[in-house]
Amino acid sequence: ARDQVVTGLSDSESYGLGLRVIKNGTWGFSATRNVDMENGKIAAQEAVTMAENNSKLQTIPLDLAPVDAVQGEWKTPIVKNPFEVSFKDRAQFLLDMHALGASVPLGGSKLTLYSELHCVREEKYFASSDGSKIWQEVTRMDPSTWATVSDPSKGEFASRALFVLPQGRGFEYVEQYPYKDEIKQAAAEAHEKISAVSVEPGKYDLILHPTHL
């Protein structure tokens, strides 16, 4: 979304299968995007062939530590599943969040907000010849917002990203994030940047904010 306009919407899925084998004391790997029995067999043979070829250069055979077979499942602990929130409500969340910028005092300058909200769910199944069978469902929120302040009288502008970062959480993460305070801070600091006096040549002490590290 850009200010009060939704500029784009996307929904996609991808699938894949990866196989890792050991033959002649050497790893071999192959993968395919076609998740079915026929292509799985082809990928397995490719992995074996790769291991056989790699073993010709292997000087010390692999010696893996013994492990117990594990069977279980794990899901990201979430309160609100983002995939149960409609596209309309997700878009409205961005528009409501952008509306907070209207209260930021900038004199004659203009504030423009651009945001993206990525919701990701990864479903992973791991199985080994040792007997392990593990299911994982990972949910991740990846929000980002840029605040741009422009001064029409000077023809200048400056941008600053909010500090919101990706996290393995549900939709509650963005709902609880202090956007109101941070939008005001980002807009104020961008405004300070375009209104600040140019630095004079000389030697200065440089202080880095932790977000720069």
Order of alpha helices (4+ residues) and beta strands (2+ residues): beta-beta-alpha-beta-alpha-beta-beta-beta-alpha-alpha
